[in-house]
Amino acid sequence: MTNVRAGAVIASVIARAPRVSGVVLSQVEAVNVELSVVLGRSVLPMSQLLRMGRGAVIPLDASEHDEVWILANNHPVARGMIEIREDRIAITVTRPADLYDFMAGAA
């Protein structure tokens, strides 16, 4: 289900791609896109970062039920919610990303 929703977001991007005689350029469909998810952010002094070791806990600016950022090649494309399905973590896409919110550090 998550792949279908993520596919819908990506399909909407491809739908806006340049067209030649009504056909999306095949090069666009052949591009690999790296997806990553940002759970939250934290600002720490360098001295604290340098003291961190195994087991260190980094506090984030997000709570358990906050939306996460979904990035495509490090660019925000959507927001989503974390789900646990059996023994896997999944993200359900909830809405398109707002670049201005991402740049401002909105949770």
C-alpha positions as CSV (number, residue, x, y, z in Angstrom):
1,M,0.0,0.0,0.0
2,T,2.8,2.4,0.9
3,N,4.5,1.7,-2.4
4,V,1.3,2.6,-4.3
5,R,1.0,5.9,-2.5
6,A,4.6,6.8,-3.0
7,G,4.3,5.8,-6.6
8,A,1.3,8.2,-6.9
9,V,3.5,11.1,-5.7
10,I,6.3,10.1,-8.1
11,A,3.8,9.6,-10.9
12,S,2.5,13.1,-10.4
13,V,6.1,14.4,-10.9
14,I,6.6,12.4,-14.0
15,A,3.2,13.6,-15.3
16,R,4.6,17.1,-15.4
17,A,7.7,16.0,-17.3
18,P,8.4,17.2,-20.8
19,R,6.4,15.3,-23.4
20,V,7.2,14.5,-27.0
21,S,4.1,13.7,-29.1
22,G,2.2,12.9,-25.9
23,V,4.7,10.4,-24.6
24,V,6.8,10.9,-21.4
25,L,10.5,10.8,-22.3
26,S,11.8,7.3,-21.5
27,Q,14.9,8.8,-19.9
28,V,12.7,10.1,-17.1
29,E,11.3,6.7,-16.3
30,A,14.8,5.2,-16.3
31,V,16.2,7.5,-13.6
32,N,16.9,5.9,-10.2
33,V,15.7,7.9,-7.3
34,E,17.0,7.4,-3.7
35,L,14.3,7.8,-1.1
36,S,15.1,8.6,2.5
37,V,13.0,9.6,5.5
38,V,13.7,12.3,8.0
39,L,12.3,11.4,11.5
40,G,13.3,14.7,13.1
41,R,16.1,17.1,13.6
42,S,18.5,18.1,16.4
43,V,21.0,20.8,17.0
44,L,23.9,19.9,19.3
45,P,27.2,21.6,20.3
46,M,30.2,20.0,18.5
47,S,31.7,19.1,21.9
48,Q,28.6,17.0,22.7
49,L,28.7,15.3,19.3
50,L,32.4,14.5,19.8
51,R,31.7,12.8,23.2
52,M,29.0,10.5,21.8
53,G,29.6,6.9,21.7
54,R,27.8,3.6,21.3
55,G,24.4,3.8,23.0
56,A,24.2,7.6,22.9
57,V,20.7,9.0,22.6
58,I,20.1,12.0,20.3
59,P,16.9,13.9,21.1
60,L,14.8,14.9,18.1
61,D,12.4,17.8,17.6
62,A,9.6,15.3,16.8
63,S,7.1,13.3,18.8
64,E,5.9,9.8,18.2
65,H,2.9,10.8,16.0
66,D,4.4,13.6,14.0
67,E,4.6,13.3,10.2
68,V,8.0,12.5,8.8
69,W,9.7,14.0,5.7
70,I,10.1,11.8,2.6
71,L,13.0,12.9,0.5
72,A,13.8,12.0,-3.1
73,N,17.5,12.6,-3.8
74,N,17.6,14.8,-0.7
75,H,14.7,17.0,-1.9
76,P,11.4,16.9,0.1
77,V,8.6,15.4,-2.0
78,A,6.0,14.2,0.6
79,R,5.1,13.9,4.2
80,G,4.2,10.5,5.8
81,M,3.4,8.6,8.9
82,I,5.5,5.7,10.4
83,E,3.9,2.3,10.5
84,I,5.1,-1.0,11.9
85,R,4.0,-3.9,9.7
86,E,5.0,-7.3,11.1
87,D,8.8,-6.9,11.6
88,R,9.2,-4.0,9.1
89,I,9.0,-0.2,9.3
90,A,7.0,1.4,6.6
91,I,5.9,4.9,5.7
92,T,2.4,5.8,4.6
93,V,2.4,8.9,2.3
94,T,-0.1,11.5,3.7
95,R,0.4,14.6,1.6
96,P,2.8,16.4,-0.7
97,A,5.8,18.2,0.9
98,D,5.9,21.9,1.4
99,L,9.5,23.0,0.6
100,Y,9.1,26.2,2.7
101,D,8.1,24.2,5.8
102,F,11.1,21.9,5.2
103,M,13.6,24.7,4.9
104,A,12.1,26.4,8.0
105,G,12.6,23.2,10.0
106,A,8.9,22.5,10.6
107,A,8.2,19.1,12.2
